[in-house]
Amino acid sequence: MARSSDGTSALARVLAVLDAFTADHPFLTLTQIHRRAGIPLSSVHRIVADLVGHGLLEPVAGRRYRLGNRLWEIGSKTPGALGLREIAEPYLRRLHDVLGQHVQLAVRIDTDVLIIERISSADAVINGSIVGGRIAIPHSSSGLVFLAFGEPELFDAVVAKGWAPITSAGPGDAEALRAEVEATRRHGYARADGWIHPASRGLAAPVRGSEDVVVGALGAVIPNDASSPLRTAALVQETAHRISEALLRAYLPAGHPRALPGGSLRALVSSSAESMRYLERRVRER
């Protein structure tokens, strides 16, 4: 793969341009992309033109650019985060109907959690997360889930990177964070009271895929008051377990008696049983 004079590969430069766009900076000029990506402006011009040509970036008013719908199309074909979101969505809605607050689904990227789905109510408590936004692992209950039930080396990576608490309620050092992780393992769910905002309490439980690997975290954001969180925590755990079961059924061999209908589309689509059977027949006919 071709490399620039500073040793950066062409693919790495393209990814740096795409990574310059974030949930809170969705529209950028060439100069802003250059500054945020750390790439020479002349290279940014060439890369952006190529990405626009392939539909991966789209021009908007004010000589700015945004991520293109072609990226969404490509991403929607993966059974990773978007497949998980599709399968989990009916369960999230049922949980939201019961709680009437925020419910959300997160996956891990490096030492951050990425919110891939959220359902809220107009009168719900304050929640700082947005779909497509990242939160550093030490700041949230979902992050605790990945630390407690994920890869053992993740804790050291998080500590090595460091963090500053958003509020005084959050863990401020490795010892405090380790105590929260151990409590999460004991209880089977994570609890973060006032870590992002004093008025809000985060609860989360692991969503597991094949071989019991944690692939996501189901969370709820509820008022941080004097009430016991045990009932909500139990509902979150039960819902996470149901999502995990649905994931396993989506990946069972097509002939398995417990396999969900839909054939090769089961890991990407969640629809009515008849719709899934129809899609399965369409795939077989191609």
PANUKE-234995 format. One record per residue (C-alpha): x negated, y negated, z negated; residue in one letter. Coordinates in steps of 0.05 Angstrom, whole numbers, plus 5000, padded with zeros to 4 digits. Layout:
BEGIN
XYZa...
//
This chain:
BEGIN
500050005000m497349315019a494648894963r493648144956s487047814938s488747864864d489948614869g497548584865t501149064912s506348824962a511749204924l509648894858a510348194889r517248354916v519448614848l516647994815a520947564861v527247974845l525647964770d525247204771a532847214775f536247344708t543247314680a542046604654d538146394717h542246694775p540746144826f533545934840l529845494890t523445734924l519345304876t522945594816q521746304842i514446134851h513745884780r517746444748r514547004788a507446734785g506446834860i503446334909p508745904942l506546125012s507646854992s514446684961v516646385028h514847015065r517847495014i524347105006v525247075082a524347825087d529047965029l534347505059v533647875125g535248535090h540948245048g537248324982l537447574971l542647084996e541946335007p546845874970v547945124967a542244664946g536745074979r537445594926r537946354929y541546894890r540947654888l544647964947g550548434947n546148934982r542549034916l549149194882w550749694938e544050044929i544650044853g551750324854s549150964886k544851154827t547651624773p543651234722g546550604689a552250494737l554351224737g554251214661l558450584661r563650874709e564451504667i564551124601a569350574622e576050934605p573351104536y570950384524l577950124541r581250594492r576450384437l577649654454h585149754450d584250014379v579149504355l581348874392g574248614388q568048704433h565849394456v559749474500q555149974532l547649914536a541650274565v534350174550r529249834594i522249834563d522949484495t529649164512d536849394515v540649224578l548149104572i551649464630i558949394608e562848974559r570248904543i572548324500s578647944475s579647194478a580147144402d574447634386a568647454341v562347124370i558147584414n551747354447g551147914498s553047884572i553348424625v546648454659g543248114601g537548394559r536748384483i530148564449a530849224414i529648964343p535448474349h541348944357s544849564332s544149864402s536649764396g536650144330l540150724365v534450794415f529250734360l532651244315a534651764367f530251624426g522851744442e518351734380p513151284412e518250734425l517650464354f510150334361d511249994429a516449524398v511949354339v506049234385a510048744427k512648384365g518947974355w521847394316a528647504282p534447104311i537347004242t534647114172s538847754166a534948124219g528648534204p522448104205g516848614204d515249344219a516849584148e523749264149a525149534219l522950234199r527750224140a533550044186e531550604234v531351114178e538250884154a540950954224t538451674228r541651844160r548351544177h548651754250g550251044272y546850364271a549149754234r546649034244a550248534200d549147814224g542847964264w544847564325i550047104293h552047064219p559447164237a558347814275s556848534256r554149024306g555449774303l552850284353a552251034364a548251444414p550951694480v547352334500r546352674567g543553354584s538753684535e541353204482d537352624510v539851934489v541751574553v545650994525g548450644464a555850504452l556749884410g562249474378a561648754353v566448594297i567148064243p561648064192n566048024131d567048384065a570948954096s567949654101s565349834171p566250584160l572750664199r570050274258t563450644255a567251314257a571251084318l564850864353v561551534338q567551924362e567951524426t560551604439a561352354430h567052374480r562951984531i557252474520s561953054533e564452734597a557252624621l555553354610l561753574648r559853104705a553253464714y555654184706l555254614770p561254514814a563855224802g563455174726h570355234693p569054594651r566254184709a569953554726l572853514796p569353084847g563453504869g557153104881s560952454866l562552644793r556452284767a558451634802l565951594802v571351624748s578351644776s584752054772s584052804777a587652814844e583252264871s576952634849m579453274883r580852874946y573752574945l570853264933e574453534995r571952945036r564753085016v565453815035r568353635103e562553185122r
//
